Amino acid sequence: MLQAMVYEITLKGRAERTIASAFDDFDVCTAPGVTQLRGEIVDQAALHGVLERIQRLGLTLLDVHAVDDS
């Protein structure tokens, strides 16, 4: 059985309300010049879906990594 993993995805720029609502399935945090999304992603196909969503919105991806929450 697959187990969801927690990912942190960092985007260039601060999230506006519209962008934050596009990722309402993630916790959205902002810092100067960046937005960080954190949430569970069930598998690689779902991860690719999130990355496609980022691309469709014209956002700049800075970093993606799995978080070990154990």
N, CA, C, O and CB atoms as a CASP TS submission, in Angstrom:
PFRMAT TS
TARGET T0000
AUTHOR 0000-0000-0000
METHOD Language model
MODEL 1
PARENT N/A
ATOM      1  N   MET     1       0.839  -1.185   0.000  1.00  0.00           N
ATOM      2  CA  MET     1       0.000   0.000   0.000  1.00  0.00           C
ATOM      3  C   MET     1       0.883   1.248   0.000  1.00  0.00           C
ATOM      4  O   MET     1       1.873   1.316   0.729  1.00  0.00           O
ATOM      5  CB  MET     1      -0.954  -0.001   1.220  1.00  0.00           C
ATOM      6  N   LEU     2       0.522   2.221  -0.812  1.00  0.00           N
ATOM      7  CA  LEU     2       1.282   3.460  -0.869  1.00  0.00           C
ATOM      8  C   LEU     2       0.961   4.332   0.331  1.00  0.00           C
ATOM      9  O   LEU     2      -0.173   4.382   0.807  1.00  0.00           O
ATOM     10  CB  LEU     2       0.993   4.213  -2.168  1.00  0.00           C
ATOM     11  N   GLN     3       1.976   5.006   0.797  1.00  0.00           N
ATOM     12  CA  GLN     3       1.781   5.930   1.908  1.00  0.00           C
ATOM     13  C   GLN     3       2.082   7.332   1.409  1.00  0.00           C
ATOM     14  O   GLN     3       3.114   7.560   0.777  1.00  0.00           O
ATOM     15  CB  GLN     3       2.684   5.559   3.129  1.00  0.00           C
ATOM     16  N   ALA     4       1.192   8.269   1.689  1.00  0.00           N
ATOM     17  CA  ALA     4       1.396   9.659   1.287  1.00  0.00           C
ATOM     18  C   ALA     4       2.641  10.200   1.959  1.00  0.00           C
ATOM     19  O   ALA     4       2.965   9.840   3.091  1.00  0.00           O
ATOM     20  CB  ALA     4       0.169  10.527   1.638  1.00  0.00           C
ATOM     21  N   MET     5       3.331  11.069   1.243  1.00  0.00           N
ATOM     22  CA  MET     5       4.510  11.739   1.793  1.00  0.00           C
ATOM     23  C   MET     5       4.224  13.230   1.881  1.00  0.00           C
ATOM     24  O   MET     5       3.461  13.776   1.084  1.00  0.00           O
ATOM     25  CB  MET     5       5.776  11.465   0.921  1.00  0.00           C
ATOM     26  N   VAL     6       4.838  13.876   2.848  1.00  0.00           N
ATOM     27  CA  VAL     6       4.718  15.323   2.983  1.00  0.00           C
ATOM     28  C   VAL     6       5.811  15.959   2.137  1.00  0.00           C
ATOM     29  O   VAL     6       6.978  15.574   2.211  1.00  0.00           O
ATOM     30  CB  VAL     6       4.823  15.773   4.483  1.00  0.00           C
ATOM     31  N   TYR     7       5.413  16.942   1.329  1.00  0.00           N
ATOM     32  CA  TYR     7       6.349  17.681   0.490  1.00  0.00           C
ATOM     33  C   TYR     7       6.317  19.153   0.842  1.00  0.00           C
ATOM     34  O   TYR     7       5.283  19.692   1.239  1.00  0.00           O
ATOM     35  CB  TYR     7       6.027  17.481  -0.995  1.00  0.00           C
ATOM     36  N   GLU     8       7.466  19.796   0.691  1.00  0.00           N
ATOM     37  CA  GLU     8       7.554  21.246   0.758  1.00  0.00           C
ATOM     38  C   GLU     8       7.956  21.720  -0.631  1.00  0.00           C
ATOM     39  O   GLU     8       8.931  21.240  -1.210  1.00  0.00           O
ATOM     40  CB  GLU     8       8.580  21.726   1.863  1.00  0.00           C
ATOM     41  N   ILE     9       7.194  22.664  -1.154  1.00  0.00           N
ATOM     42  CA  ILE     9       7.418  23.196  -2.485  1.00  0.00           C
ATOM     43  C   ILE     9       7.593  24.699  -2.333  1.00  0.00           C
ATOM     44  O   ILE     9       6.722  25.380  -1.792  1.00  0.00           O
ATOM     45  CB  ILE     9       6.238  22.840  -3.465  1.00  0.00           C
ATOM     46  N   THR    10       8.716  25.213  -2.810  1.00  0.00           N
ATOM     47  CA  THR    10       9.001  26.635  -2.688  1.00  0.00           C
ATOM     48  C   THR    10       8.878  27.301  -4.049  1.00  0.00           C
ATOM     49  O   THR    10       9.444  26.846  -5.043  1.00  0.00           O
ATOM     50  CB  THR    10      10.405  26.865  -2.096  1.00  0.00           C
ATOM     51  N   LEU    11       8.118  28.397  -4.065  1.00  0.00           N
ATOM     52  CA  LEU    11       7.873  29.162  -5.280  1.00  0.00           C
ATOM     53  C   LEU    11       8.446  30.552  -5.135  1.00  0.00           C
ATOM     54  O   LEU    11       8.501  31.096  -4.032  1.00  0.00           O
ATOM     55  CB  LEU    11       6.375  29.230  -5.595  1.00  0.00           C
ATOM     56  N   LYS    12       8.872  31.127  -6.238  1.00  0.00           N
ATOM     57  CA  LYS    12       9.389  32.501  -6.223  1.00  0.00           C
ATOM     58  C   LYS    12       8.205  33.461  -6.117  1.00  0.00           C
ATOM     59  O   LYS    12       7.193  33.287  -6.794  1.00  0.00           O
ATOM     60  CB  LYS    12      10.246  32.806  -7.508  1.00  0.00           C
ATOM     61  N   GLY    13       8.338  34.463  -5.273  1.00  0.00           N
ATOM     62  CA  GLY    13       7.299  35.474  -5.099  1.00  0.00           C
ATOM     63  C   GLY    13       6.367  35.139  -3.952  1.00  0.00           C
ATOM     64  O   GLY    13       6.304  34.006  -3.477  1.00  0.00           O
ATOM     65  N   ARG    14       5.645  36.167  -3.524  1.00  0.00           N
ATOM     66  CA  ARG    14       4.682  35.993  -2.432  1.00  0.00           C
ATOM     67  C   ARG    14       3.336  35.619  -3.000  1.00  0.00           C
ATOM     68  O   ARG    14       2.895  36.180  -4.003  1.00  0.00           O
ATOM     69  CB  ARG    14       4.568  37.271  -1.578  1.00  0.00           C
ATOM     70  N   ALA    15       2.687  34.675  -2.361  1.00  0.00           N
ATOM     71  CA  ALA    15       1.384  34.195  -2.836  1.00  0.00           C
ATOM     72  C   ALA    15       0.329  35.280  -2.682  1.00  0.00           C
ATOM     73  O   ALA    15       0.218  35.932  -1.644  1.00  0.00           O
ATOM     74  CB  ALA    15       0.957  32.927  -2.070  1.00  0.00           C
ATOM     75  N   GLU    16      -0.424  35.445  -3.726  1.00  0.00           N
ATOM     76  CA  GLU    16      -1.607  36.294  -3.657  1.00  0.00           C
ATOM     77  C   GLU    16      -2.772  35.395  -3.286  1.00  0.00           C
ATOM     78  O   GLU    16      -2.651  34.170  -3.308  1.00  0.00           O
ATOM     79  CB  GLU    16      -1.868  37.053  -5.016  1.00  0.00           C
ATOM     80  N   ARG    17      -3.887  35.994  -2.950  1.00  0.00           N
ATOM     81  CA  ARG    17      -5.052  35.214  -2.548  1.00  0.00           C
ATOM     82  C   ARG    17      -5.459  34.212  -3.619  1.00  0.00           C
ATOM     83  O   ARG    17      -5.809  33.074  -3.308  1.00  0.00           O
ATOM     84  CB  ARG    17      -6.215  36.136  -2.237  1.00  0.00           C
ATOM     85  N   THR    18      -5.413  34.632  -4.877  1.00  0.00           N
ATOM     86  CA  THR    18      -5.800  33.748  -5.980  1.00  0.00           C
ATOM     87  C   THR    18      -4.915  32.519  -6.030  1.00  0.00           C
ATOM     88  O   THR    18      -5.407  31.402  -6.187  1.00  0.00           O
ATOM     89  CB  THR    18      -5.733  34.490  -7.313  1.00  0.00           C
ATOM     90  N   ILE    19      -3.610  32.720  -5.897  1.00  0.00           N
ATOM     91  CA  ILE    19      -2.675  31.599  -5.940  1.00  0.00           C
ATOM     92  C   ILE    19      -2.860  30.722  -4.708  1.00  0.00           C
ATOM     93  O   ILE    19      -2.854  29.495  -4.812  1.00  0.00           O
ATOM     94  CB  ILE    19      -1.218  32.104  -6.031  1.00  0.00           C
ATOM     95  N   ALA    20      -3.022  31.333  -3.562  1.00  0.00           N
ATOM     96  CA  ALA    20      -3.229  30.551  -2.341  1.00  0.00           C
ATOM     97  C   ALA    20      -4.490  29.703  -2.468  1.00  0.00           C
ATOM     98  O   ALA    20      -4.510  28.567  -1.995  1.00  0.00           O
ATOM     99  CB  ALA    20      -3.326  31.479  -1.105  1.00  0.00           C
ATOM    100  N   SER    21      -5.530  30.220  -3.088  1.00  0.00           N
ATOM    101  CA  SER    21      -6.762  29.437  -3.237  1.00  0.00           C
ATOM    102  C   SER    21      -6.582  28.299  -4.240  1.00  0.00           C
ATOM    103  O   SER    21      -7.276  27.287  -4.149  1.00  0.00           O
ATOM    104  CB  SER    21      -7.919  30.343  -3.678  1.00  0.00           C
ATOM    105  N   ALA    22      -5.659  28.450  -5.198  1.00  0.00           N
ATOM    106  CA  ALA    22      -5.379  27.380  -6.157  1.00  0.00           C
ATOM    107  C   ALA    22      -4.682  26.203  -5.478  1.00  0.00           C
ATOM    108  O   ALA    22      -4.667  25.091  -6.006  1.00  0.00           O
ATOM    109  CB  ALA    22      -4.516  27.909  -7.311  1.00  0.00           C
ATOM    110  N   PHE    23      -4.110  26.456  -4.310  1.00  0.00           N
ATOM    111  CA  PHE    23      -3.414  25.410  -3.558  1.00  0.00           C
ATOM    112  C   PHE    23      -4.035  25.257  -2.177  1.00  0.00           C
ATOM    113  O   PHE    23      -3.326  25.145  -1.177  1.00  0.00           O
ATOM    114  CB  PHE    23      -1.908  25.730  -3.437  1.00  0.00           C
ATOM    115  N   ASP    24      -5.365  25.252  -2.129  1.00  0.00           N
ATOM    116  CA  ASP    24      -6.049  25.167  -0.837  1.00  0.00           C
ATOM    117  C   ASP    24      -5.896  23.801  -0.176  1.00  0.00           C
ATOM    118  O   ASP    24      -6.292  23.616   0.975  1.00  0.00           O
ATOM    119  CB  ASP    24      -7.514  25.478  -1.012  1.00  0.00           C
ATOM    120  N   ASP    25      -5.317  22.839  -0.910  1.00  0.00           N
ATOM    121  CA  ASP    25      -5.037  21.529  -0.333  1.00  0.00           C
ATOM    122  C   ASP    25      -3.668  21.486   0.341  1.00  0.00           C
ATOM    123  O   ASP    25      -3.236  20.433   0.810  1.00  0.00           O
ATOM    124  CB  ASP    25      -5.117  20.457  -1.407  1.00  0.00           C
ATOM    125  N   PHE    26      -2.990  22.627   0.389  1.00  0.00           N
ATOM    126  CA  PHE    26      -1.679  22.759   1.033  1.00  0.00           C
ATOM    127  C   PHE    26      -1.724  23.840   2.100  1.00  0.00           C
ATOM    128  O   PHE    26      -2.573  24.731   2.060  1.00  0.00           O
ATOM    129  CB  PHE    26      -0.585  23.082  -0.007  1.00  0.00           C
ATOM    130  N   ASP    27      -0.804  23.757   3.056  1.00  0.00           N
ATOM    131  CA  ASP    27      -0.558  24.881   3.954  1.00  0.00           C
ATOM    132  C   ASP    27       0.314  25.847   3.177  1.00  0.00           C
ATOM    133  O   ASP    27       1.331  25.447   2.610  1.00  0.00           O
ATOM    134  CB  ASP    27       0.124  24.429   5.316  1.00  0.00           C
ATOM    135  N   VAL    28      -0.071  27.111   3.143  1.00  0.00           N
ATOM    136  CA  VAL    28       0.660  28.121   2.372  1.00  0.00           C
ATOM    137  C   VAL    28       1.278  29.111   3.343  1.00  0.00           C
ATOM    138  O   VAL    28       0.579  29.725   4.150  1.00  0.00           O
ATOM    139  CB  VAL    28      -0.276  28.851   1.352  1.00  0.00           C
ATOM    140  N   CYS    29       2.605  29.263   3.259  1.00  0.00           N
ATOM    141  CA  CYS    29       3.336  30.224   4.088  1.00  0.00           C
ATOM    142  C   CYS    29       4.121  31.157   3.168  1.00  0.00           C
ATOM    143  O   CYS    29       4.631  30.738   2.129  1.00  0.00           O
ATOM    144  CB  CYS    29       4.294  29.495   5.098  1.00  0.00           C
ATOM    145  N   THR    30       4.207  32.402   3.558  1.00  0.00           N
ATOM    146  CA  THR    30       4.986  33.344   2.766  1.00  0.00           C
ATOM    147  C   THR    30       6.124  33.917   3.580  1.00  0.00           C
ATOM    148  O   THR    30       6.031  34.052   4.800  1.00  0.00           O
ATOM    149  CB  THR    30       4.101  34.463   2.240  1.00  0.00           C
ATOM    150  N   ALA    31       7.182  34.247   2.898  1.00  0.00           N
ATOM    151  CA  ALA    31       8.341  34.925   3.471  1.00  0.00           C
ATOM    152  C   ALA    31       8.773  35.931   2.412  1.00  0.00           C
ATOM    153  O   ALA    31       8.282  35.875   1.285  1.00  0.00           O
ATOM    154  CB  ALA    31       9.521  33.906   3.861  1.00  0.00           C
ATOM    155  N   PRO    32       9.669  36.838   2.739  1.00  0.00           N
ATOM    156  CA  PRO    32      10.089  37.819   1.740  1.00  0.00           C
ATOM    157  C   PRO    32      10.555  37.140   0.444  1.00  0.00           C
ATOM    158  O   PRO    32      11.553  36.419   0.430  1.00  0.00           O
ATOM    159  CB  PRO    32      11.213  38.698   2.305  1.00  0.00           C
ATOM    160  N   GLY    33       9.819  37.383  -0.628  1.00  0.00           N
ATOM    161  CA  GLY    33      10.211  36.901  -1.937  1.00  0.00           C
ATOM    162  C   GLY    33       9.876  35.469  -2.283  1.00  0.00           C
ATOM    163  O   GLY    33      10.138  35.039  -3.407  1.00  0.00           O
ATOM    164  N   VAL    34       9.299  34.703  -1.349  1.00  0.00           N
ATOM    165  CA  VAL    34       8.986  33.302  -1.630  1.00  0.00           C
ATOM    166  C   VAL    34       7.652  32.900  -0.998  1.00  0.00           C
ATOM    167  O   VAL    34       7.166  33.521  -0.053  1.00  0.00           O
ATOM    168  CB  VAL    34      10.111  32.390  -1.115  1.00  0.00           C
ATOM    169  N   THR    35       7.090  31.842  -1.559  1.00  0.00           N
ATOM    170  CA  THR    35       5.896  31.193  -1.004  1.00  0.00           C
ATOM    171  C   THR    35       6.220  29.723  -0.851  1.00  0.00           C
ATOM    172  O   THR    35       6.786  29.106  -1.753  1.00  0.00           O
ATOM    173  CB  THR    35       4.624  31.408  -1.917  1.00  0.00           C
ATOM    174  N   GLN    36       5.862  29.166   0.287  1.00  0.00           N
ATOM    175  CA  GLN    36       6.117  27.748   0.516  1.00  0.00           C
ATOM    176  C   GLN    36       4.789  27.020   0.686  1.00  0.00           C
ATOM    177  O   GLN    36       3.925  27.428   1.464  1.00  0.00           O
ATOM    178  CB  GLN    36       7.024  27.539   1.759  1.00  0.00           C
ATOM    179  N   LEU    37       4.654  25.926  -0.067  1.00  0.00           N
ATOM    180  CA  LEU    37       3.502  25.039   0.042  1.00  0.00           C
ATOM    181  C   LEU    37       3.955  23.789   0.784  1.00  0.00           C
ATOM    182  O   LEU    37       5.032  23.257   0.516  1.00  0.00           O
ATOM    183  CB  LEU    37       2.907  24.683  -1.370  1.00  0.00           C
ATOM    184  N   ARG    38       3.135  23.326   1.711  1.00  0.00           N
ATOM    185  CA  ARG    38       3.474  22.108   2.443  1.00  0.00           C
ATOM    186  C   ARG    38       2.224  21.259   2.561  1.00  0.00           C
ATOM    187  O   ARG    38       1.179  21.731   3.008  1.00  0.00           O
ATOM    188  CB  ARG    38       4.064  22.431   3.851  1.00  0.00           C
ATOM    189  N   GLY    39       2.338  19.999   2.154  1.00  0.00           N
ATOM    190  CA  GLY    39       1.183  19.133   2.250  1.00  0.00           C
ATOM    191  C   GLY    39       1.490  17.710   1.830  1.00  0.00           C
ATOM    192  O   GLY    39       2.562  17.414   1.304  1.00  0.00           O
ATOM    193  N   GLU    40       0.529  16.838   2.073  1.00  0.00           N
ATOM    194  CA  GLU    40       0.671  15.430   1.709  1.00  0.00           C
ATOM    195  C   GLU    40       0.353  15.231   0.235  1.00  0.00           C
ATOM    196  O   GLU    40      -0.615  15.775  -0.296  1.00  0.00           O
ATOM    197  CB  GLU    40      -0.242  14.548   2.576  1.00  0.00           C
ATOM    198  N   ILE    41       1.186  14.447  -0.395  1.00  0.00           N
ATOM    199  CA  ILE    41       0.977  14.062  -1.790  1.00  0.00           C
ATOM    200  C   ILE    41       1.029  12.539  -1.815  1.00  0.00           C
ATOM    201  O   ILE    41       1.978  11.932  -1.320  1.00  0.00           O
ATOM    202  CB  ILE    41       2.062  14.713  -2.765  1.00  0.00           C
ATOM    203  N   VAL    42      -0.006  11.928  -2.400  1.00  0.00           N
ATOM    204  CA  VAL    42      -0.182  10.484  -2.267  1.00  0.00           C
ATOM    205  C   VAL    42       0.783   9.650  -3.097  1.00  0.00           C
ATOM    206  O   VAL    42       1.152   8.551  -2.682  1.00  0.00           O
ATOM    207  CB  VAL    42      -1.567  10.125  -2.641  1.00  0.00           C
ATOM    208  N   ASP    43       1.199  10.143  -4.258  1.00  0.00           N
ATOM    209  CA  ASP    43       2.101   9.363  -5.102  1.00  0.00           C
ATOM    210  C   ASP    43       2.771  10.265  -6.136  1.00  0.00           C
ATOM    211  O   ASP    43       2.520  11.469  -6.176  1.00  0.00           O
ATOM    212  CB  ASP    43       1.338   8.218  -5.802  1.00  0.00           C
ATOM    213  N   GLN    44       3.622   9.676  -6.967  1.00  0.00           N
ATOM    214  CA  GLN    44       4.370  10.448  -7.960  1.00  0.00           C
ATOM    215  C   GLN    44       3.444  11.094  -8.993  1.00  0.00           C
ATOM    216  O   GLN    44       3.706  12.210  -9.443  1.00  0.00           O
ATOM    217  CB  GLN    44       5.387   9.550  -8.665  1.00  0.00           C
ATOM    218  N   ALA    45       2.369  10.408  -9.369  1.00  0.00           N
ATOM    219  CA  ALA    45       1.420  10.986 -10.325  1.00  0.00           C
ATOM    220  C   ALA    45       0.792  12.260  -9.751  1.00  0.00           C
ATOM    221  O   ALA    45       0.633  13.250 -10.465  1.00  0.00           O
ATOM    222  CB  ALA    45       0.316   9.957 -10.685  1.00  0.00           C
ATOM    223  N   ALA    46       0.440  12.237  -8.477  1.00  0.00           N
ATOM    224  CA  ALA    46      -0.137  13.419  -7.828  1.00  0.00           C
ATOM    225  C   ALA    46       0.895  14.536  -7.739  1.00  0.00           C
ATOM    226  O   ALA    46       0.551  15.707  -7.898  1.00  0.00           O
ATOM    227  CB  ALA    46      -0.661  13.067  -6.422  1.00  0.00           C
ATOM    228  N   LEU    47       2.159  14.190  -7.485  1.00  0.00           N
ATOM    229  CA  LEU    47       3.223  15.191  -7.444  1.00  0.00           C
ATOM    230  C   LEU    47       3.357  15.871  -8.809  1.00  0.00           C
ATOM    231  O   LEU    47       3.477  17.093  -8.890  1.00  0.00           O
ATOM    232  CB  LEU    47       4.568  14.542  -7.026  1.00  0.00           C
ATOM    233  N   HIS    48       3.335  15.079  -9.870  1.00  0.00           N
ATOM    234  CA  HIS    48       3.421  15.656 -11.215  1.00  0.00           C
ATOM    235  C   HIS    48       2.216  16.553 -11.498  1.00  0.00           C
ATOM    236  O   HIS    48       2.343  17.564 -12.188  1.00  0.00           O
ATOM    237  CB  HIS    48       3.514  14.540 -12.277  1.00  0.00           C
ATOM    238  N   GLY    49       1.059  16.189 -10.974  1.00  0.00           N
ATOM    239  CA  GLY    49      -0.124  17.029 -11.121  1.00  0.00           C
ATOM    240  C   GLY    49       0.042  18.378 -10.456  1.00  0.00           C
ATOM    241  O   GLY    49      -0.363  19.401 -11.010  1.00  0.00           O
ATOM    242  N   VAL    50       0.634  18.390  -9.272  1.00  0.00           N
ATOM    243  CA  VAL    50       0.887  19.655  -8.572  1.00  0.00           C
ATOM    244  C   VAL    50       1.893  20.497  -9.369  1.00  0.00           C
ATOM    245  O   VAL    50       1.719  21.707  -9.517  1.00  0.00           O
ATOM    246  CB  VAL    50       1.417  19.390  -7.125  1.00  0.00           C
ATOM    247  N   LEU    51       2.932  19.855  -9.871  1.00  0.00           N
ATOM    248  CA  LEU    51       3.934  20.580 -10.659  1.00  0.00           C
ATOM    249  C   LEU    51       3.320  21.157 -11.937  1.00  0.00           C
ATOM    250  O   LEU    51       3.678  22.259 -12.354  1.00  0.00           O
ATOM    251  CB  LEU    51       5.111  19.653 -11.012  1.00  0.00           C
ATOM    252  N   GLU    52       2.408  20.424 -12.553  1.00  0.00           N
ATOM    253  CA  GLU    52       1.708  20.939 -13.737  1.00  0.00           C
ATOM    254  C   GLU    52       0.827  22.129 -13.380  1.00  0.00           C
ATOM    255  O   GLU    52       0.729  23.086 -14.149  1.00  0.00           O
ATOM    256  CB  GLU    52       0.859  19.835 -14.382  1.00  0.00           C
ATOM    257  N   ARG    53       0.189  22.070 -12.218  1.00  0.00           N
ATOM    258  CA  ARG    53      -0.643  23.187 -11.759  1.00  0.00           C
ATOM    259  C   ARG    53       0.222  24.438 -11.584  1.00  0.00           C
ATOM    260  O   ARG    53      -0.189  25.537 -11.959  1.00  0.00           O
ATOM    261  CB  ARG    53      -1.362  22.829 -10.422  1.00  0.00           C
ATOM    262  N   ILE    54       1.411  24.270 -11.018  1.00  0.00           N
ATOM    263  CA  ILE    54       2.350  25.387 -10.834  1.00  0.00           C
ATOM    264  C   ILE    54       2.728  25.965 -12.198  1.00  0.00           C
ATOM    265  O   ILE    54       2.746  27.183 -12.375  1.00  0.00           O
ATOM    266  CB  ILE    54       3.628  24.923 -10.062  1.00  0.00           C
ATOM    267  N   GLN    55       3.025  25.105 -13.144  1.00  0.00           N
ATOM    268  CA  GLN    55       3.412  25.554 -14.482  1.00  0.00           C
ATOM    269  C   GLN    55       2.265  26.288 -15.174  1.00  0.00           C
ATOM    270  O   GLN    55       2.482  27.341 -15.775  1.00  0.00           O
ATOM    271  CB  GLN    55       3.860  24.362 -15.334  1.00  0.00           C
ATOM    272  N   ARG    56       1.052  25.750 -15.099  1.00  0.00           N
ATOM    273  CA  ARG    56      -0.113  26.388 -15.742  1.00  0.00           C
ATOM    274  C   ARG    56      -0.358  27.785 -15.198  1.00  0.00           C
ATOM    275  O   ARG    56      -0.802  28.669 -15.931  1.00  0.00           O
ATOM    276  CB  ARG    56      -1.369  25.533 -15.544  1.00  0.00           C
ATOM    277  N   LEU    57      -0.072  27.989 -13.915  1.00  0.00           N
ATOM    278  CA  LEU    57      -0.273  29.300 -13.297  1.00  0.00           C
ATOM    279  C   LEU    57       0.883  30.258 -13.591  1.00  0.00           C
ATOM    280  O   LEU    57       0.828  31.429 -13.216  1.00  0.00           O
ATOM    281  CB  LEU    57      -0.443  29.144 -11.791  1.00  0.00           C
ATOM    282  N   GLY    58       1.928  29.765 -14.260  1.00  0.00           N
ATOM    283  CA  GLY    58       3.056  30.615 -14.614  1.00  0.00           C
ATOM    284  C   GLY    58       3.954  30.958 -13.442  1.00  0.00           C
ATOM    285  O   GLY    58       4.630  31.987 -13.455  1.00  0.00           O
ATOM    286  N   LEU    59       3.967  30.100 -12.423  1.00  0.00           N
ATOM    287  CA  LEU    59       4.780  30.346 -11.237  1.00  0.00           C
ATOM    288  C   LEU    59       6.187  29.791 -11.435  1.00  0.00           C
ATOM    289  O   LEU    59       6.394  28.859 -12.211  1.00  0.00           O
ATOM    290  CB  LEU    59       4.128  29.720  -9.993  1.00  0.00           C
ATOM    291  N   THR    60       7.137  30.368 -10.733  1.00  0.00           N
ATOM    292  CA  THR    60       8.524  29.913 -10.806  1.00  0.00           C
ATOM    293  C   THR    60       8.818  28.982  -9.643  1.00  0.00           C
ATOM    294  O   THR    60       8.737  29.377  -8.480  1.00  0.00           O
ATOM    295  CB  THR    60       9.502  31.111 -10.801  1.00  0.00           C
ATOM    296  N   LEU    61       9.158  27.747  -9.967  1.00  0.00           N
ATOM    297  CA  LEU    61       9.479  26.734  -8.976  1.00  0.00           C
ATOM    298  C   LEU    61      10.936  26.881  -8.541  1.00  0.00           C
ATOM    299  O   LEU    61      11.839  26.886  -9.378  1.00  0.00           O
ATOM    300  CB  LEU    61       9.215  25.319  -9.535  1.00  0.00           C
ATOM    301  N   LEU    62      11.161  26.998  -7.240  1.00  0.00           N
ATOM    302  CA  LEU    62      12.525  27.109  -6.716  1.00  0.00           C
ATOM    303  C   LEU    62      13.027  25.806  -6.108  1.00  0.00           C
ATOM    304  O   LEU    62      14.205  25.473  -6.232  1.00  0.00           O
ATOM    305  CB  LEU    62      12.590  28.206  -5.679  1.00  0.00           C
ATOM    306  N   ASP    63      12.126  25.060  -5.443  1.00  0.00           N
ATOM    307  CA  ASP    63      12.570  23.854  -4.742  1.00  0.00           C
ATOM    308  C   ASP    63      11.385  22.935  -4.481  1.00  0.00           C
ATOM    309  O   ASP    63      10.261  23.386  -4.257  1.00  0.00           O
ATOM    310  CB  ASP    63      13.271  24.217  -3.414  1.00  0.00           C
ATOM    311  N   VAL    64      11.663  21.633  -4.515  1.00  0.00           N
ATOM    312  CA  VAL    64      10.686  20.610  -4.142  1.00  0.00           C
ATOM    313  C   VAL    64      11.441  19.545  -3.367  1.00  0.00           C
ATOM    314  O   VAL    64      12.458  19.037  -3.839  1.00  0.00           O
ATOM    315  CB  VAL    64       9.953  19.999  -5.404  1.00  0.00           C
ATOM    316  N   HIS    65      10.959  19.208  -2.196  1.00  0.00           N
ATOM    317  CA  HIS    65      11.588  18.091  -1.482  1.00  0.00           C
ATOM    318  C   HIS    65      10.597  17.437  -0.522  1.00  0.00           C
ATOM    319  O   HIS    65       9.681  18.065   0.008  1.00  0.00           O
ATOM    320  CB  HIS    65      12.834  18.574  -0.711  1.00  0.00           C
ATOM    321  N   ALA    66      10.834  16.143  -0.329  1.00  0.00           N
ATOM    322  CA  ALA    66      10.031  15.369   0.616  1.00  0.00           C
ATOM    323  C   ALA    66      10.535  15.660   2.019  1.00  0.00           C
ATOM    324  O   ALA    66      11.731  15.851   2.237  1.00  0.00           O
ATOM    325  CB  ALA    66      10.096  13.837   0.304  1.00  0.00           C
ATOM    326  N   VAL    67       9.608  15.693   2.964  1.00  0.00           N
ATOM    327  CA  VAL    67       9.926  15.977   4.364  1.00  0.00           C
ATOM    328  C   VAL    67       9.728  14.705   5.156  1.00  0.00           C
ATOM    329  O   VAL    67       8.685  14.060   5.052  1.00  0.00           O
ATOM    330  CB  VAL    67       9.046  17.134   4.934  1.00  0.00           C
ATOM    331  N   ASP    68      10.714  14.344   5.942  1.00  0.00           N
ATOM    332  CA  ASP    68      10.588  13.180   6.809  1.00  0.00           C
ATOM    333  C   ASP    68       9.972  13.636   8.113  1.00  0.00           C
ATOM    334  O   ASP    68      10.636  14.259   8.942  1.00  0.00           O
ATOM    335  CB  ASP    68      11.963  12.488   7.048  1.00  0.00           C
ATOM    336  N   ASP    69       8.689  13.321   8.293  1.00  0.00           N
ATOM    337  CA  ASP    69       7.964  13.745   9.494  1.00  0.00           C
ATOM    338  C   ASP    69       8.057  12.754  10.633  1.00  0.00           C
ATOM    339  O   ASP    69       7.385  12.925  11.651  1.00  0.00           O
ATOM    340  CB  ASP    69       6.527  13.975   9.163  1.00  0.00           C
ATOM    341  N   SER    70       8.878  11.713  10.489  1.00  0.00           N
ATOM    342  CA  SER    70       8.954  10.704  11.558  1.00  0.00           C
ATOM    343  C   SER    70       9.794  11.157  12.727  1.00  0.00           C
ATOM    344  O   SER    70       9.949  10.418  13.698  1.00  0.00           O
ATOM    345  CB  SER    70       9.512   9.416  11.020  1.00  0.00           C
TER
END
